[in-house]
């Protein structure tokens, strides 16, 4: 999964998007060290397909975030147009119109993006709380990039907010420490935290951000790489006074990426990603654990999975990981950690699809529900729910 810090979508998904809402009762974890794993045979549950709101053709969903059962947000674009060029594979893309929708527990709602002009997309949405929801994305005027749109939900719509000085594009992250914004400024990767009505800047971490998580404002983990060593993951930790490197285990493929992270405590941090090769299958899942001193590879039941997406914590304290399955390609891969063991959950087949690629994940912090979003082999967006 590619992250961007300019005017490209942070979580770009190919050929449409899909979402799953899966809920199961869990026991809160004790935040102990990694424990035994198992291959679960969970019931699929009473899942049903939901109708998404109408979008213009050529619509894509890029991000999903949840603050409550009635505050689940999706974002993307619709009506994108590709004008073919004289040679196959060439042409011009005309940006579409932005998409932001909220699931209020019973229906999808649209809220105005005040101050928006031109074309573009909402590539990032971060629901820190039901009354603290942020969106960002690139805008275009006559096909030319015209700046980043950054706005905050005020209850009836989104009002523009000035980004940090020099920011061209912005990725937003809802964390326990509040809203984080990552961007490139003057050629440097930067991290900002929203503090009241202003932005607080962290010193440059020296890492192109692929994943970030803040347990507190002085306990922040960032994962990425550098232009000098692309595909070689780096982890750094902010302890309140500076960024400190924390060596990761050697990669096992030709290159690798860390795409999600979550810190349960200072001595219990998880990161997920994929070791990539240029052979088939194209990747090997990577789950890493920090015990306060060292990063190690964790034993997780990832057989039949070739890619991992994100990791989130739900309202019961359980951790969830999204992924792509090769053994059941028309079913999304989903892993869960209840504090005692990791298990791979049985998920339903997505009707009419031979392959689904669903890596975007949002956990509802007030329940045991999660949303997974991605793309299918054919057709438009898909949503399923057990509600």
C-alpha positions in Angstrom: 0.0 0.0 0.0 1.5 3.3 -1.1 1.3 6.4 1.0 1.9 9.8 -0.5 2.7 13.2 1.0 2.1 15.4 -2.0 -1.0 15.8 -4.1 -1.5 12.1 -4.6 -4.1 10.1 -2.6 -2.6 8.6 0.6 -4.5 5.3 0.2 -5.1 4.8 -3.4 -7.1 1.7 -4.3 -7.5 0.3 -7.8 -10.7 -0.1 -9.8 -13.4 0.8 -7.3 -13.6 0.1 -3.6 -15.4 -2.3 -1.2 -16.0 -2.3 2.5 -16.9 -4.9 5.1 -18.4 -4.3 8.5 -17.6 -7.2 10.7 -18.5 -7.4 14.4 -17.7 -10.1 17.0 -17.7 -10.1 20.8 -14.2 -10.1 22.3 -12.5 -10.2 25.7 -10.3 -7.1 26.4 -6.7 -8.0 26.1 -4.3 -7.9 29.0 -1.6 -6.3 26.9 0.7 -9.2 27.5 3.6 -10.4 25.4 2.8 -12.1 22.1 1.1 -15.4 22.7 0.2 -18.6 20.8 -1.5 -18.3 17.4 -4.4 -20.3 16.0 -6.3 -20.7 12.8 -9.8 -19.7 13.7 -13.0 -21.1 12.3 -15.3 -18.3 13.3 -18.8 -18.2 12.0 -19.4 -15.7 9.2 -22.3 -14.1 10.9 -25.4 -12.6 9.4 -23.7 -10.4 6.9 -25.7 -8.6 4.2 -24.8 -6.4 1.3 -25.6 -2.7 1.7 -26.4 -0.1 -0.9 -23.8 2.7 -1.1 -24.9 6.2 -2.1 -25.0 6.9 -5.8 -21.7 8.1 -7.2 -20.8 9.3 -10.7 -19.1 6.6 -12.8 -15.3 6.1 -12.3 -15.5 6.4 -8.6 -12.9 5.4 -6.1 -12.7 5.3 -2.3 -9.3 6.1 -0.7 -9.8 6.2 3.0 -12.0 5.1 5.9 -12.1 6.3 9.5 -14.5 5.6 12.4 -15.1 7.6 15.6 -18.3 5.8 16.7 -21.0 3.5 15.3 -22.8 6.5 13.9 -19.6 8.3 12.8 -18.0 6.2 10.1 -16.5 8.2 7.2 -15.4 7.2 3.7 -13.7 9.5 1.2 -12.6 9.4 -2.4 -13.5 10.8 -5.8 -16.1 10.3 -8.5 -16.5 11.2 -12.2 -12.8 10.9 -13.0 -12.3 10.9 -16.7 -9.4 9.4 -18.7 -8.9 10.8 -22.3 -7.1 8.1 -24.3 -3.9 9.0 -26.0 -2.7 8.0 -29.5 -0.7 5.1 -28.0 -2.3 2.5 -25.7 -1.4 3.2 -22.1 -1.1 7.0 -22.7 -3.7 9.6 -22.2 -4.8 12.4 -19.9 -6.7 12.0 -16.6 -9.2 14.7 -15.8 -9.8 14.8 -12.0 -13.3 14.1 -10.8 -15.2 15.6 -7.8 -14.6 14.9 -4.1 -16.5 12.3 -2.2 -17.1 12.4 1.6 -19.9 10.3 3.1 -20.8 9.6 6.7 -22.6 6.4 7.9 -24.8 7.7 10.7 -25.9 4.2 11.9 -28.9 4.0 9.5 -28.0 5.8 6.3 -25.2 7.5 4.4 -25.1 11.3 4.7 -23.3 13.9 2.6 -22.0 17.1 4.1 -20.9 20.2 2.2 -17.2 20.9 1.7 -17.3 24.6 2.2 -14.7 26.6 0.3 -14.1 23.8 -2.2 -13.5 24.9 -5.8 -12.4 23.1 -8.9 -11.9 19.3 -9.2 -10.0 16.8 -7.1 -10.5 14.2 -4.4 -10.6 13.7 -0.7 -7.8 11.3 -0.2 -7.6 11.4 3.6 -10.2 11.4 6.4 -9.4 11.2 10.1 -12.2 10.8 12.7 -10.5 11.6 16.0 -14.0 11.9 17.7 -17.5 12.4 16.4 -17.1 16.1 16.7 -13.5 16.2 15.5 -13.4 14.9 12.0 -10.9 16.1 9.4 -10.5 15.7 5.6 -7.8 16.6 3.1 -7.1 16.2 -0.6 -5.7 17.7 -3.7 -7.5 20.3 -5.7 -7.1 21.1 -9.4 -8.1 24.1 -11.6 -8.3 23.4 -15.3 -6.3 20.3 -14.8 -3.5 22.0 -12.9 -2.8 21.3 -9.2 -4.0 24.3 -7.2 -3.3 23.3 -3.6 -4.4 21.1 -0.7 -7.9 21.3 0.7 -7.9 20.8 4.5 -11.1 21.1 6.5 -12.8 20.2 9.8 -16.3 19.0 10.4 -18.4 21.5 12.4 -21.6 19.4 12.7 -23.3 20.5 9.5 -20.4 20.6 7.1 -16.7 21.0 6.7 -15.0 24.4 7.1 -11.6 25.0 5.6 -8.6 25.1 8.0 -5.2 26.5 7.0 -2.5 23.8 6.8 0.9 24.2 8.3 3.1 26.7 6.3 4.7 25.1 3.2 2.5 22.0 3.1 1.7 21.0 -0.4 -0.3 17.7 0.4 -1.4 16.3 3.7 -2.0 12.8 5.1 -4.2 12.8 8.2 -4.0 10.3 11.0 -6.5 9.8 13.9 -4.5 8.6 16.9 -5.1 8.4 20.7 -2.9 11.5 21.0 -5.2 13.4 18.6 -4.8 14.4 14.9 -1.5 14.0 13.2 -0.7 15.5 9.8 2.3 14.2 7.7 3.5 16.0 4.7 6.6 17.0 2.8 7.8 20.6 3.3 10.8 21.9 1.4 11.9 18.4 0.6 11.8 17.2 4.2 9.2 14.8 5.6 7.4 16.5 8.5 5.0 15.6 11.3 2.5 18.0 12.8 0.0 17.6 15.6 -3.1 19.7 16.0 -3.0 21.5 19.3 -6.1 23.6 20.0 -6.5 25.9 17.1 -2.9 25.7 15.8 -0.3 23.2 14.6 2.6 22.0 16.7 5.6 20.8 14.6 7.8 17.9 15.5 11.4 18.1 14.3 12.0 16.4 10.9 12.2 12.7 11.5 14.3 12.0 8.4 11.8 9.3 7.2 9.3 9.3 4.4 6.2 8.4 6.3 4.3 5.1 5.4 2.8 4.6 8.9 2.6 6.6 12.1 1.0 6.1 15.5 0.9 8.3 18.6 -0.1 6.8 21.9 0.6 10.2 23.5 2.2 13.4 22.1 5.5 12.2 23.5 5.3 8.6 22.5 5.2 8.5 18.7 6.3 5.8 16.3 7.0 6.5 12.6 7.8 4.0 9.9 9.0 4.6 6.4 12.1 4.8 4.2 14.4 7.3 2.7 15.1 8.3 -0.9 18.6 7.0 -0.5 17.3 3.5 0.5 13.8 3.0 -0.9 12.1 -0.1 0.2 14.3 -0.5 3.3 11.9 0.1 6.3 13.0 2.4 9.1 11.4 2.8 12.5 11.9 5.9 14.7 10.5 6.8 18.1 9.8 10.2 19.5 10.2 10.2 23.3 9.5 13.8 24.0 13.0 15.1 23.3 14.0 13.6 20.0 13.7 11.0 17.3 15.5 7.7 18.1 16.2 4.9 15.6 14.9 1.4 16.6 16.4 -1.2 14.2 13.9 -3.5 12.6 14.5 -7.2 11.7 16.2 -7.8 8.3 13.7 -7.9 5.4 13.3 -11.3 3.8 12.3 -10.1 0.3 13.8 -7.7 -2.3 12.1 -4.8 -0.6 9.5 -4.2 2.1 7.0 -1.7 3.5 5.5 -1.1 6.9 1.9 0.1 6.3 0.3 0.1 9.8 1.2 0.4 13.4 -0.4 0.5 16.8 1.0 1.1 20.3 -0.9 -0.5 23.2 1.7 0.7 25.7 5.3 1.9 25.7 6.4 -1.8 25.8 3.8 -3.3 23.6 3.8 -1.9 20.0 2.8 -3.7 16.8 3.6 -2.9 13.2 2.5 -4.7 10.0 3.6 -4.7 6.4 4.8 -6.9 3.6 8.1 -8.3 2.3 7.9 -8.1 -1.4 9.6 -10.1 -4.2 9.2 -10.0 -7.9 8.1 -13.6 -8.1 4.6 -15.2 -7.5 3.2 -14.8 -4.9 4.3 -11.2 -4.8 4.7 -10.8 -1.1 5.0 -12.3 2.4 3.2 -10.8 5.5 5.3 -9.2 8.1 4.1 -8.7 11.7 6.5 -7.0 14.1 6.4 -6.5 17.9 8.3 -4.1 20.1 8.8 -5.2 23.8 10.3 -2.0 25.0 13.8 -2.9 23.8 13.8 -4.8 20.5 11.7 -5.3 17.4 11.1 -9.0 16.5 9.0 -10.9 14.1 5.8 -12.2 15.7 4.2 -15.6 15.1 0.9 -14.9 13.4 -1.2 -17.3 11.3 -0.7 -15.7 7.9 -0.5 -18.8 5.8 -2.5 -18.1 2.6 -2.0 -14.4 2.9 0.4 -12.4 0.7 -0.1 -8.8 1.9 -1.1 -7.0 5.0 -2.6 -3.5 5.2 -3.3 -1.8 8.5 -3.7 -2.6 12.2 -6.3 -1.0 14.5 -7.7 -1.4 18.0 -11.4 -1.6 18.7 -13.4 -0.6 21.7 -12.9 -3.9 23.5 -9.1 -3.6 23.2 -8.7 -6.2 20.5 -6.3 -5.6 17.6 -7.3 -6.2 14.0 -5.2 -6.6 10.9 -6.4 -6.4 7.3 -4.9 -8.3 4.4 -5.2 -10.0 1.0 -5.7 -13.8 0.8 -4.4 -16.0 -1.9 -6.0 -19.2 -0.7 -9.5 -17.6 -0.7 -9.1 -14.6 -3.0 -12.7 -13.7 -3.0 -12.7 -13.3 0.8 -10.8 -10.6 2.6 -8.1 -11.6 5.0 -8.7 -10.5 8.6 -6.6 -11.3 11.7 -7.5 -10.6 15.3 -5.6 -10.5 18.6 -7.5 -10.7 21.8 -4.5 -10.3 24.1 -3.9 -14.0 24.3 -3.6 -15.2 20.8 -3.7 -14.2 17.1 -6.3 -15.9 14.9 -7.3 -15.7 11.3 -11.0 -15.1 11.0 -13.3 -16.8 8.5 -14.8 -14.1 6.4 -17.7 -14.3 3.8 -17.1 -14.5 0.1 -18.0 -11.3 -1.7 -20.6 -12.2 -4.2 -19.7 -11.8 -7.9 -16.0 -11.2 -7.2 -13.2 -13.6 -8.0 -10.6 -11.5 -6.1 -10.9 -8.7 -3.5 -8.1 -6.5 -2.3 -9.3 -4.9 0.9 -6.5 -3.4 3.0 -8.0 -0.2 4.4 -9.2 -0.8 8.0 -11.1 1.3 10.6 -12.1 0.0 14.0 -15.0 1.6 15.9 -13.6 2.7 19.2 -16.9 2.3 21.1 -17.6 -1.3 20.0 -16.1 -4.5 18.6 -17.0 -3.5 15.0 -14.5 -2.9 12.2 -14.7 -1.6 8.6 -12.5 -2.9 5.8 -12.3 -1.1 2.5 -10.8 -2.0 -0.8 -11.4 -3.1 -4.4 -12.9 -6.0 -6.2 -12.1 -7.7 -9.5 -15.1 -6.3 -11.3 -17.9 -3.8 -10.7 -18.2 -0.9 -8.3 -17.9 -0.5 -4.6 -19.2 -3.2 -2.2 -20.4 -2.9 1.4 -21.5 -5.7 3.7 -22.7 -5.4 7.3 -23.9 -7.6 10.1 -25.9 -4.8 11.5 
